[in-house]
Structure formats: structure tokens, C-alpha cells
Amino acid sequence: MSFKLGLIINPYAGIGGALALKGSDGKEIREKALAMGAKQLAPERTRQALSVLLPYADRLEILTASGPMGEDLCREMGFRCRCIYQSPAQSEPQDTENTAQALMAEPVDLLLFAGGDGTARNICSAVEDKVPVLGIPAGCKIHSGVYCVTPKAAGRLVEMLVQGELVSLLEADVMDIDESAFREGKVRARRYGEMRIPSELRYVQAVKMGGRESDELVLEDIAAHVIEQMDDELFIMGSGSTVAAIMTEMGLENTLLGVDLVRHQQLVASDLSAGELLEAIQGQPAKLVITLIGGQGHIFGRGNQQLSPALIRAVGRDNILLVATKTKLQSLNGRPLIADTGDAELDKALSGLIPVITGFHDQVLYPVASPE
């Protein structure tokens, strides 16, 4: 299974730093920096990150923009890449946004980008929380929490994902300062949004006991996370003990080996068939809460055949809430989760990294594979 890595390089990020220009935002500053002999450092810092991934080149497919925004470096380093956006000879912030939007149509498992806070803002405006991102620090201003501490640290974190290790998902702020004010000695920082980033696996202190998870407390935390999201939408509650714990937390009867329907934390219907489920959600948004079979890793096709391919398509991959304890995921010993819906095209569409809710506001990324 290939890991689809989106890559965006802002070739001009940090170009004014060494020349004391306090940033590189704006065409005028960029042209002034180039005229003064500034060096473009972002490609080299991206090379440092990607060098960590060279041993995994056969497992990577890099999707990027043409020229210095990514394609040139990938081909030079020998990575398999696909150009999804044609950038002009001198790229502008809009080209960063356009590339990010093009990557969202693929989609990718992770968007890796090199730049500074201005680049992070461009990425955020196009991506929001649709896909995990990770920044390679290459700009003059690095106030945003989406960046790794060094380029090689970014490469190491991507390496963890490629190898299938458990990596937590966190919400990180996108910050930037007013460069014009900064040049006058005034620091005015502003929050522009947040994006999801992968981070090293961390156990939430409230559910950690002697370095091991307490199942009861973890299940309560998972339930709290899911219940917090319940609003006007229908929630399809799949089978399994982890989903049952969420129903118990709401004080609702649960069909352990069946599928129930909930709205506003109230039971709408119990033990529905595939046809009944599909009819129930017609014309309205719905979310699907499922777990995996311990030891096997199946999320579809084992014990939940009521969740038909037609239903899964109607709900959509982005509306699947997959819940599991980290202990349960670690018991798979790195094996991917399995989607075996009986529809090969759907199984393929479900493949790739998926967020798994492992606690309250605590998620990890884990790979899904099709039976092929």
C-alpha cells in the first residue's frame, strides 16, 4: 500500500531572513531580497526532511506542484512523484493555495509543506481540518504550532506514519504577525485558525495508570468525545463493545451485535437491517460510529454486514467515527485495519490513514487497507 504524501514548497520562504528584511511576505520584499543576492533555503530544508524518507521511496507516492514548488526536488532525489498543479516560474501565495486545493481532490494521507507562518496561513485557508498537515520550518517567522522543530524532525514524523506506527492527531494553531509592524519594532501576533497535525504518541494523563491504559476510563473518555459531537445529525451506532460503551454512557439500550440509530442522544431505532438503515438516512446527513475487531483489525465486513456499501457511500468516509483504545490498536502489531465491504472500489476508497478516536480530544492516525 502506497503512502500518498502531498508536498508543497514555498521557494521564497525565509528569503529575507539573512538580509534582516524581517520576513518575505509581498512581491516587493521578495524582489528586493533576490536583488540583494538572497539564497532560496526552503528547497534545501525540504531536502533534509525528505532524505529521511529515501529508504521508503518505493512505498511513497508524492503529489506536488511543478518546478521549484516540489517536482524538481522530488525527481532530483529519485522519488516517485505526480504533478497535480502547474505553477508559474515565480510562484505566489495563490499558487500555494491552488496546490493545496488540488491535493484535497486526491486526497492525500498527509500534506507536508515547507515555509513560514505566511505559508501556513495559505495552507490553512485551503485545507482547514480536511487532511493532516505538517510544516517544515523554512521561513523567517515560525510562530505557528504546525511546524516541527527541525526539517529532519519532520522527516522522522512522516517516517513513523509510513511505518504504520501510532501517531496522535492534535489541533495546532496557525499564527502570524504583521510584517509591516514588525519592521517598525512592533510585534502583533494573530491567530488565523487551526489545522490537524500528527504528533508523537502521548497518553492522556487522566487515563494513564502505571504506563498502561485503564480500559474503563479510556472508554468513558472515548464516549465523551463522541457524545460531544452529537447534534441534529443521525448517528449510526455500529456493533462491538467499544460502541456499546458509548451507548451505556448515554443511558441507552444497545444491540451489541446489531446496529442502532441515535439522534440528540436519544434512541431512534434498534437492530436495523441494511435496507432499513439506508432508508432511514435518505436525504439527511449522518455519521457512522464503528470500532474494529480486536486481533483481526476488520472495520467492515466482519459482524457488521448491515453497514452496506451503499450506506457507507451515502455517509461518506469523512463522516466515519472510528473508535478504539490504543491498547487495542497496539495489539495489531502494526498490521493495518481492514475494509472488506464486498465492494472492491469502495475498499480502495476507504484505504489510507484514518483518524481513530482513542480518548477525549485524543486521536491517532492508523492505516486502512483493502483485502487486495
N, C-alpha and C positions, 0 to 999 in steps of 0.2 A: 504494500500500500504506500503510494507516494504521499509525502507531506507537501502540501501546497503552501508555499511561502510567498506572500506579497512583499515586494521590495520597492521603496521609493527613496531616492537620494535627492536631497536639495543640494545641487552642486555648489551653490553660493552661500550655504550656511556657514557662519563664522568668518566670512571673508574679511570683515572689518575689524576683527578682534586684535590681531597683531599690530594693526596700524592705529590702534586707540580710537577707532571710529564708533565705539560703543554700540555695535550691532551691525546688521547687514540688511535691515528692512528698507525697502524702497529702491527703485532703479537708480536714482541719483547717487546714493551711497555705494551701491554695487559698482557702478561705473567708475566712481572716484577711487574705490579700493583697487579695482583692476588696473586703472591708470597708474596707481602708486606701486604696482608690482605685487599685489596680494596673491597668495597661493590658495588654491581651492583644496581645502583639507578634508572635506566631507567624504570624497571617494576613498581616500586613504584610510579614514577611520572606519568606513564600511568594510574595506578590505580586511582590517584587523578582526572585525566581528565574523565575517564570512570565512576567514581562514580556519576558524574553529570547526566549521561545518564541512570542510573539504573531505574528511573521511566518510561522510554520509552523502556525498554528491549523487550517488545512484539512487538514493531514497528521497531526493528533493526535486521538486519542480518549482522553479522560481518564476513568478509572474511579475512583470515590471514594465517600465516605460522605456522608450528608445533612448539611445545616446547616453549622455552622462547621468541621466536620471536612474540608470540601473543596468541597461542592457550591455553597455560597453564593458563594465567591470565584470559582470557575470560571465560573459563569453571569454574575456581575458583570463579569468580564473578557472575556466573549464566547467562551469556549472551548466546544467540543462536549464534553459530559460525560454520563456514565451513572452513576446512583446504584446501588451494589450492596450498601449496608448502611444501614439506618435507625438513626441514632444518637439518643440522648436529648438533651434540651435542654442538659443538662450532662453531657458525656462523661466516662467514667472510663477508667483504663488497660485494662480488659477490652474496652472498645469499640475501642481501637486494635488489640488482638489479634484481635478478631472481624472487623474490617475487613480486616486483613492476611490472615486465613484465607479470607475471601470472595474476595479478589483472587487467591489461589492457585488457585481453582477456575476462573479465566477462561482461560488465565493472562495475565499482562501481560509486556511486554518489559522494563520497569523499574519498580521501586517507589520513588517519590520521597516522602520524608516530612520533616515539619518538627517539631523537638522538641529534646530534650536526651538525656542518657545514659539516663534512665529510659524515654523513648520508644523509644530504640534497643533496650533490653532487651526491651520488649514486642514489637517487630517481630521481633527475633531468635528469640524463643520460638515465634513462629508461622511464620516463614519459613525459618529456618536458612539452608541454601545452595540453596534451590529456585529462587530468582529473584534477579537482581542488584538491589541496593538502593543508594540514595544519600540522604544526610541533608542537609537544610537546617539550619544551626545556628540554633537559636531558644531553647535552654534556658540555665539557669544553669551547668550542668556539661556540658562538651564534651570529655570525655577519650577517647571512642571514635574509632577511626580510620575510621569510616564517613561522617564529615561532611566537606563541602567547607569551604574556608577562609572563604568568604562566600556569602550567598544567590545573588548573581549568578554566582559561580563554579559553583554547582550548575546554574544555568540554562545556562551555556556548555557544560558537560559533556553535559547532555541534548541540547543543540543539535547537538553533534558526532555523537551517536548517531542523531538524526533525519536528519541529512545523510548518514549512511552512512559516516562516517569510521572508520578503525580505532581502536578504543579497547580498551586492555588490561583484563583482569579480574584483580583482586587479592583476596586474602583479608585482611580487616581485622578487628581485634579490637573487640569490644563491651565497653567498660569502664564501671564506675560506682563511685561512692563511697557510703559510708554517710552519709546526710544528718544523721542524729541525732548521729553522732560529729563530723561536720564543724562542726555548730553549737557543739560544745564545743571546737573548735580542733584536732581530730584528723582527719588525712586517711588514710582506709583505702580504698584502691582495690582493686578486684577484677575479674578477667576473667570475663565471663559467657558468652563464646562468640565466634564469628566469623561474618561474612557476606561474600558476594562483592560487591565494588563495582567500577564502571567507573573507570578512571583514564586519564590521558593515555598515549598510546603510548610505550613505552620498549623499547629493545633491551637484552637481557641482555648485560652486558659480555663474557661469555665467548664469545659468538658474533658479536661485532661486529668488523669489520675495515674500517677506513677509512670508517666510516659505512655500510657495506653488509654484508649477511649473507653468511657463508660457508656455502654450501649443505651441505657435508659435516658441519660442526659443528652446524648447525641440525637436520639430520636425526637426528644422534646424540642431541641434546637432546630432540627430539620422541619418539624411540623410548624414551628413558629415562623420560619422563613416562608413556607408555602402559604400558610394562613394569612400572612401579612399581604400577600399579593391578590387575595380573593376579593373581587369586586362584582361588577354586573355580569361578568362572563360566566359561561358554564364551565365547570371543572369536571373533566372525566377522570375518575379515580380508578386506576388500574389495580391489578391484583398484587398480592405479596404483603409480607409483614411490615415492611417499611411504610408502605402506603396506608396500611391498616392503622399504624401508629398515628398518622395524621388525622384519620377519621376519629380515632379514640380521643385525640386532643380536642376535637370539636364536639365531642359527646354524641357522635352519630354512629348508628349501626353500620357495620361494614360487611361486605361479601368478600371474604378472604380470597377465594378462588374465582371471583367474578369481577365485574366492572360496574361501578355505581356512578351516579350523576349528582353533582352538588352545585348550588348557586347560593350566594350570600351565606355560606357556611350552614346551609340547610339541605337536607337530603331531598332530592327531586325524584329520583327513581333508583331502584336497586336491581342488580344482577341482570343487566341488559344484554341483549343479543347484538350481533354485529349490525343487523338491519335496524334495530331499534335505536342504537347509538347514532347511526348515520342520519336517521330521520330526525332525531332529537336536536341535532346541531345545525340542521339546514338553515341557511340564511342568517346565522348569528355566529359571532366569534366564540371560540372555545379554547381551553388549554387542556393538555393531557398530562396527568401525573403518573409516572411509571417508575419502577425500580428494576433491578437486574436480578437474575437468578444466581444466587451465591455459588461460587465454584465454577459455574459454567460461563457466566457473563452475558447470557442472552437478554436482550431488552425487548425484542419482538420475536414471536414465533414459538415460544415455549410457555404454555399456561395462560396466554392472553390472546388467543386467536380471535376473540371478539373485536380486537383492535385491527380491523381490516385495512388493507392497503388504501381503499377509498377513504376511510375515516382518517388515516394518518395523513394522507394528502390534503384532505379538507382542513385539518387542524394546522398543518404546516410545521416544518422542523423547528422553526424559531419559537413555537408555542408548546414545545415538549419540555416539561419539567422533569428531569431525571434525578431521582433522589437515591442516595446510598451513603452508608458510613464509609469513612476512609479505610477502616479495617476490612470491610467487605471488598473494596476495590483492591487493596493490597494483597488480598488472598488470591487474586487472579495472577499474581507474579508477573505482571507486565503484559499478559495476554489482552488483546483488545476486546471490547464489548462486541456483541454480535447482533446484527439486524438480519433476521431470517423471515421476512414477511411473506415470502412466496412470490414476490414481485421483484425480479432482478434489477430493474431500473430504479425502483424505489429504494432497494437495499443500497444501491450505489449512491443515490442521492443522500441517504442518511449517513453515509460513511464520512470519516474525518473526525476532527476533535469536537467534542461536545461538552458543554458545562455540566457538571454534576453537583447538585446541591448536597453538601456534606455537613452543614450546620447552619446556624443563624448568620446570614450575611457572609457565609463561607462557602466557596465553590472551588472545585478543581477542574482542570481540563483533562479529558480522558478520550483516547481514540475509539472510534466505532469502525468496524469492518463488516463487509458483506461476506456471505458464505464462500464466495469465489476466492 
